Amino acid sequence: MQIIFNDMIREIINFTENLIADIPDIMQWKVEPSQGIHIIVELDNQGRWINGEKDCFCTNTDKDNIPFAMLVQYEQAGSRVGTTMNKVLDKKKQIFSCSPFILSFKKKSLSNDKLEGFGIEKIIKLLPDYFANAQNTCLLEDERLIQLSKAFQQQCSEVLNFLQAKIVTQKIKGEDVEVKLFDLIKDDEYINLYLKNATIEEYRSAHDVYLKDKLFNCNNYNKESENEILGLSNFLNGLNSKKPFLEHKTSLNNINGRISTKEANVLSDFESLINNRILPNPLPIVIDDKEANKAIIKIFNEDSDPISYREVLNRLFARNNIKNLSDYYLINYSKRKSIVLNDVDFVPLFRFAFDKPLTISNIFQCGINEEKVFKPYTSIGISNIFDFERIVVKSIFNNSLVKIKDDRYSTNYFGDIDPTYVSGGDTMYLLILKYRKAFYDYIYKSKINAINGLMFNDMMAQSILSNIQKDDVSGRFSWNNTIKEKLNIWFSLYNLFNNNIKQEEDMASKVTELVSKMSAVAKGQSHFENPEEFAFGAGQIVSYLIDRSVASNKTYAMLEPYLQKSKSGQLQDAIAQTIAVYKHDISTYKGAFQSLSSDVLTYDDNIEVKPLLKFFLAGCFCDCVIYQKKDSNNN
């Protein structure tokens, strides 16, 4: 895993460098200035502020006039490293900017009781230490820029006092009302001052020097090699020098475990792209194919609203007339307070389309009644892996792992899940936790061995059990579309995950054969010849017997006592006891029920029934042959 991670870091660096080179403005995509007040400060030749109110912008009132691109570039060229205040240049941790040409703080600092002074004085008293630190850190020995920054520092007090006193006119309930500018912003919003006399290149150069000192996790472990500093990147690194048990014992003395300041800067850009929602999740980084990477990023950002990873690949394959993607790292991440990697893996070949389209046949006759006419659903075709996710995975996990509502499509393969909102109760909740990673590997990384026959049988049985535990019976016992849809999936896709069975064994047609066999047994024309026929017949009898119940609140939980039996003899005893309960409602005349139940009750009583569960459930939810009209000979 460590090798994969190190290789991935190198590929992330290459990926980000190529992306920025090919799309120079990508770092400004989808980025807006922070909420609050922004003022661009211009100094004259004597270093005095040229009072230009036209260069003062409030995001809450001047939306149509704000130079977004310019302010974004200023802010990016003075932003701090990370999401905490540990690497700012202000000892009091009230000033958020990290540049000798920018002053940025939150309005709530003006009322911070721990700071000296009143109102704007609280910030003005912090300026000498902040700017001295910024100049020493970012400007090195460039005397011209140092003097420019000092002039900016001296004028910040005047600008701040001007802003605090500034009165603006606002429409309130149709009337012009004069209010203080500071009253238009919230406590958590920012007041930002930018020096206009410095070029954006000078901003960035100063910020690069700041990053050079701050991007590494801990400077205690930096090493110098060929006039270049190498250190442990702050990217996805939790090293804390105050906690020795967290130290990287295997890499502290290994120069190859470190990266250069330039590479650390690129990783910081990559983190910014994630924070700016420029990169899809999961993110594929194709090795040695920057055109594919650029195409993926452009597709992801071409709509005003974010699109899903599956939609990105759908468009990519459709436009380029390809069916596969190969040789890439797939990175699944979460964005909380910081970036968390959920999964990282190398994918040799992604299978988008199935070699042979899959079909979910309507074996169990799901359908609806329209004007007293039953209309069965049509078979469902599955041509690609995301159709499989949308149809199959959604159904198996009761729309709780893959959720589709009002055309909104979401998945949760790695995040926390609240069992309260899982349809199917604890059974389904535990099933999702048990198998969601396997489905992620199967779908997104084309690991066809991630799911085997035993796993598929278990998840289908448990999924149906979740319905049995929760659903009510409406009409006949076998009339439950949700369970029948899952049985359609189970039998239609059985061969997909059971590679060890004979390929000629068609499980879908097997159900049709079993129904035909039951009809013959019910007519007294045949007898059970194998355990599958016995299990299917037992399901038919149990379904018919539960229909005999006159309870007003019947549920499918009535099936559970039969599901708990491990031997055929135990199941036969349970069926016999139920027949005794409902014998008053069952004709004793020689007919379909007597013939079918006779074979069920007299078949071998020492068979393991757990492996036959799917056939028992199939018998329960196929139309019961006992209800079929008897032909004239039987009558």
N, C-alpha and C positions, 0 to 999 in steps of 0.2 A: 504493500500500500504506500509506503514511504517513497519508493521509486516512482510509482504512478503520480504521486503528489508533486515530487520534484520536477518530473517531466512536464506535468500539467502547468506548473508555474512558468517554465520556460516557454511553453506554447501560449500561455496567456500574455506574456510579454511580447512575443512576436505578433500575436493577434492584435493587440492594442496598438502597437507601433504602426503596423500596416494600415489599420483602420483610420487612425488619425492622419497618416500620410495621404491616404486616398480620399478622406472626407474631412478636410481641415476644420470645418465648423461644427463637427459632431459634438464637441464638448459643450456647445451652447444649445444643442437641441433640447427642447422641452423644458428649458430652464428659465425661470422668471426671477427678477430681483426679490430679495427678502421683503416681507411686508413692513412698511413703516415709512420713514422720511429719508430721502437721498438728496444730498446737495453736493454739487461739483464745484470745488473751491479753486478759483484762479487767482494767482498772485501777480502783482505788477513787478517792474524791475527793481523796486525797493523792498520786495518781499511782503507787500501789504495786500490784503484781500480786496479784490475788486468785487464789490457787492453786486452780484448778479442774481436777482430773484428769479430770473427765468431759468436758472440752473438748479432750482430747488423743486423737488418732486415729492408728492405724498401719494403712495400707492392706493390710498383709500379715496382720493378725490381727483387725481390727475391721470387716470388710466389711459386716456386718449393721447396724452402728450408725453408719456414717459419713454425715454430712449432705452428700451429694454436691452437691446444687444450691448450697448455701451456699459450699462450698469452691471450686467451679468459678467462681462469681461473684467471689470474692476473688482467685483466681489470674488470671482474665482482666483484672481491674482493676489488675493490677500486673505484667503480662507485658512483656517487652522487645520491641523492634521487630526483626523479621527472625530468621534462624536462627543468626546469629553473635553473638559477644559484643562487637561493635564499639560498640554503643550502650547498654551498661549504665551504671549510675551508680557502679560500683565500679572504681577505678583498677586494682586487682589482677585484676579480671575473675574473681572467685570467687563473687560474689553475683549471682544471676540475677534477682532481683526489681528492679523499677524503680518503687518507691512508698515514700513516707515512712511507710506503715502496714504494710509487709510486709517480712519478712526471709526470704529463700529461698536455700539453698545446697546443694551436693551433699555427701554424707557423705565422699567421697574428699578434700575440702579439708582435713579434720581430720588427714590424714596427708601433706599436701603439704610437702615439704622446703623449698620456696622461701618458705614463710610463716613468720613469727616465732611463737614460742610452742610450746606442746604441747597437742595435742588441741583442745578447744573454745576455748582461748586464741587459736588461729590466726584464728578468726572474730571473736572479741571485739575483737581489735586492729584489725580493719577497720571496725568500726562507726562510729567518729567521722567518718571521711571519707565513708563511704557515706551516712549519715543527713544530714550537712551538705549533701552534693551533692543528695540527694533533696529535702530541704526547700527549698533554693534554687531547684531546677529546677521542682518541682511545686506548691509552696504559695504562691509569690509573697509577698505581704505579709499573708496571713491569719494574724494573731498567735495566735489561739486554736488553730488547727490546727497551727501550728508548735510551740507549747508541748505540745500533745497528742503530737505525733510525738517530741519530745525526751523526754517522760516514757516513751514506749514504748521509745525507744532505751536509756534508763537501766535499764529492767527486762529488756531482752533478755538481758543477761549472766546475771541470776538464772535466767531461764527456760531458757537453754541449759545452765547448770550442773545445773539440775534434771533436764533431759532426759538429760544424759550419765550422771547417777548413777541414773536411774530403773531399778528392777528390776521385771520382770513375770513372771508365772507362765505357763508354756507346757506343753502336753501333748507329751511326747516319748516315743515307744514305750510309750504308755499310762500314763506316770508324770508327775506334776507336777514341773516343773523350773524353778528361778528363773534367768532370764537378763537381761542388760542390754537395755534397749529398743533401743539403737543396734545391737546384734548382730542384730536382726530385719530390718534393711534392708541392701541391697547398696550398694556404693561409688558406683554411678551413680544411686542414688535420692536423694530430696530430704528436707531438714529445713526445714519451713515454719512461720513464726510470723506470725499475723494479729492486728491490733489490733481488738478487739471494740467499743471505744468510738466508733470512727468509723463513720458510716453507709455503706451501699454507694454512695449518691449522692456522698458525700464522697470515697470511694475513686475513683469514676469521674471526678469533676471533677479530682482531682489527676492521674490518669492521662491525661486529655485534655490537660492542660498539658504533661506529659512528651511526649506524642505530637506536640503542636504544634511542639516543638523537634526531634524526632527522625524524624518521618515523611518529611521531605524528604530527597532523596538527598544533597544537599550544600548547606549553608546559604550557601555563597559565591555562589550564583546566585539567591538569593531576591530578590524585588522586592515593594515595598509599593504597593498600589493601592486607593484609597478605604478607607483604614484597615484593610486586610486584607492579610495576607502571602500572596504567590503564589510557588510554587517548583516544582522538578522532583520529581515523585513518586518515592518509593522503590520503587513497584510496577513490576516488570518493567523496571527501569532499572539499567543497568550502569555509569553514569557514575562515574568515579574522578578526583577533582581532582588526584591525584598523577600521573595519566597523561594528559597533554594530548591525545594522539592519540585518546582515547576521548570527548573533549568533544563536546557537541551543538552543533556550529558553526552550524547553520542555525536553532537555536531559542534560543540563549542571550540574544539581545537582543530576543526576541519575547515579549511579555507573554502572548500567546494560547497559547504552548506550555507554560504553567504551570497549576497547579491550586491551589485554596485549601486551607488546613489542614483545613477541614471535609470537602472532597472527598477529600483524602489519607487522612483518618480512615475514610471510607466504603470506600475501596479496601483499607485494612488489614482492615476487617471482611469484605470479599469474599474476601481471601486466607485469613482464618481459616475462612470457610465451606468453602473448598476443602480446607484442612488437616483440618477436622473431618469431611470426607467427606459433606457435606450436599448437594453439587451433583453432578449427573450429568456424565459425560464421554463424548462431547462435551456441551457445555452450550449449549442454544439460549436466546437472550435475545430475546424477541419485542418489537418496538418498539410502544409505545403500547397494550399489552395486558397489564396487570399481573395480570389474572385468569388468563390463560393461563400466565404465568410461575409464579404461585403454585400453580396446579393441577399443573404439571410437577414442582415441587419437592416438593409433598406426596405425589404418587404415588411419586416416587423414594424417599421416606423412610417409606412406610407399612409396609414389611416389615422384619422384624428383620435380615435379611441384605440387602446392597445388590443392586439389580436393574440390569440392563443398560439402556442408552439405548434399544435397540430395544423392550424390554419396557415402558419408560415410555411410548413413543409408541403401542405396541399398546393399552395401557390407556386412554391419553388419547383415541385415536380411537374406541375401542369405547364408552367412556362418554359421549362427546359427539356420537357419530354423525357424525363428520367424516372426511374422507379426506385432507385436506391441512393443512399449516401454512405460513403465509406471513409474509414481511417480518421476518426475524430474523437476528441474528448467530449464527453457529455457531462456538464456540470449542473447539478440541481442545487439551488441555493434558496435561503430565506432571508428576508430583509427585516430585521427587528431593530434593536438599537445599533447593531452592527451586522455585517454579513455573516451568515452561518451556512456552511456547506452541508447539505443533506446527503449528497451522493456525488461521487466522482468516479468515472470509469472510462476506459477506452473502448470504443465501439468499432470493431473491424468492418462491419457491414450492417447497415440498417435496412431492414425489410419493410418497405412501405406497402407494397401490394403483395397479396398472397399469390403463390405460384398458380394455384387453382382457386377460383372464388368459392367461398363457403356459402352454404345454404342452410338456414334454420327452417326446417320443414314444419308445417302445422300438423304434426303427428297427432296431437291430442285434441284437435278441433277447437282451438280458441276462437271466439267470435262473439257477435252481439245479436240480439233480437231486434229487428226493426219491423214494426207493424206486424208482430207475431210471426215474422219470417226469420229464421236463423241464417245469419250470414257469416260464414267462417272467414278468418283472416287469411290473407295470402302468405305464401312463404317469404322469408326475408333473405335477401342476398347481401353478402358481406364481401367487398372487393379489396379493402385495405385495412391496415391495422387500427386505424382510428375509427373506422366503422365498427370494428370489433369492440373497441373501448366504449363507443357511444351506445351500442346495442347490447352487447353481451355483459360487459362489466357493470353497466348501469343496472341491468336486470338482476344479476346475481346478488348484488349488494344493496338491493332495494332503494336505488337512487340516493345512496348515502356516501359512497366512495366517489363515484362519478355522478354529479348532480346536474340535471338538465331541467330548467324551469323557465318558461317564457322565453325560450331560445337562448337563455344564459347558461353557459357550459362551464362547470368548474370541477376540479379534482382535488383530492387531498391524500396524496401518497406518503407524506412525511410529517405534516403538521399535527398538532393536538386535535383530538376529536372529543366532543362532548357527547357522551352516550345518551343524554336526554333527547338529542335531536336525531338519533339514529333509528330509522324505521325498522322494527324487528327486535328491539330490546337488546338485552345482554348477549343473546346468541349471535345476533348480527354484528354487534359492536366487537366482540371477541374475534369473529370471523374476519372482519376488516383488518384488525391489527395483525392477525395471523398471516394473511395472504396478500396484503396490499403491496408489499415490496416485491413479491414474486410477480405480480401483474405489472408493476412498473418496469421490472427487468425484461419481462416478456414483450411488452408493448414498445417501450422507448429505447431499449438496448438490443432488441431482437435476440434475446437469449431464449431460444425455443425450448431449452431443457429446464427453464426456470419453473415450469409447471408440468408435473407428470400425471399419470393416470390416477394414482392414489390421491394426490392432492385435489384433482378435479372432482373425483367422486365424493371426497369428504366435503368440499366446499358446496357442492350442489345439494348434498343431503342436508347439511347444516342450514343452508339458505332456505330450503323448503321447510325445514323444521321451524325456522323463525316465523314463517307464515302459519304453520299448523298451530303454533303456540298463541298467535295473536288474532287470526282471522275468524270472522263469524261465518256460519254456513247460511247461504241464501239460496233457497230452492234445493235441488238435489246436491248431494255431497260432492259429486264430480264436477259441479259447475263453478269452478274457481279459475278464472283466467290467469291470475298472477302465478299460481302454482303450475298451471298447465304450460304457461310460457317458459317457466324454468325447466320443466320436464322436456319441452321441445328443444331447449338449448342442450340439456344433458345428453339426450339421445342423438341429436343431430351432430354435436361436436365431440362425441365420445371418442371417435377414431383420431381426432386431432391431437389428443394428449395421451393416447394409449398406443404407443408405437409397437408394443410387443404382441398385439393381437393380429389375427389374420386380416389383411386389408380387404378381403372380399366380404368380411362380416359387416353388413350394413345394419346398424342398430336401429335406424329409422324404420326400415322395412321389417325388422324383427317384431316391432310392436304390432304392425299390421298382421303379421303371421300369428302372433299371440291372440289377437282379437278373433281371428278366424278360427283358431284352435278352441278358444273358449266357447264360441258359438256351437262348434261341433260337439264339445263335451256337454254343453247345456242341453243339446238335443239327444244326448245319449248315443252319439255316433262315434265317439272317440274317448280316450282317457289320457291323463297326463303322462308324459314320457320323460320329462327332465325337471330338475329343480326350478328352472326359470318359469316353466308353465305352472308349477305348483304355486310359486310366489305371486305370479300374476293373477291366478285364479283366487288365491286367498284375498288379494286386494279387491277383486270384484265382489266377493262375498261380504267383506267388511264394509265396503261402500254401501252395498244394498242394505245391510243390517242397520247402519247408522241412519239411513233414510227412514227406517221404521220408527225411529224415536219421534215422539210428539212434543218434546221439550220446546218451549217457546224461544229459548236463547241458545240454540245449538252452536257450538264452535268446533273448529277442526282439532281442538285439544282432545276431543273424544277419540281421536286416532292414536294418541300417545300410548295407552296401555298395550296396544298391539306392537308398536314400534320398540317397546322395551324387551320383547321376547328374543332370546338368543338361539333357541332351538325350535325346529318346526313343531315338535310335540307340544311345546308351551303355547305356541301360536294357535295350534289346533284346539287346545283346551279352552283358550280365551274365546275363540270363535264359537265353540260348542256352548259355552256358558251364555254368550250373547244370544244364540239361537233360542235357548231355553227362555230367555227374558221376553223375546218378541215372537214366540211361537204362535200366539193368538192372532198375529197379523200376517202370518206366512201360510200360504196354501199348502196343505199336506199332500195334495194331488201330485202324482208323478209329473214333474215338469222341469223347467230350466233350473229353478233354485235347487230342487232336490238332487238333480243330476250333478250340478256343479259343486254343491256343498259336499256331496258324497265323495267326490274325487279329492276335494280339499282335505276332508277329515280323515280319509283312509290312506293318504299318501305317506311315504316314509316319515316317521316321526323323529328322526335323528339327524336332520339336516341343519347346518349352520345357516341361519336366516339373515345375518348381518350383511354378508356379501350379496344377498339377493334383494337388498333394500330398494334399489331402483326399479326392479321388476314388480315388487309389491306396491310401491307408490304408483307405478304406471297402471297397474290393475285398478287401484283406487280411483284414478282420475281419468281413465278411459270410460267412454259410455258403457254402462253395465249391460252385458248381453242378456241379463234376466229381463230387462225391459223391452227387448226386441219382440216384435210381433211374431207369434208362433205361426208356422205355416200350416196349411190344412191337414197335412199328415199327422203332425204333432197333436193338433186339436182332435 
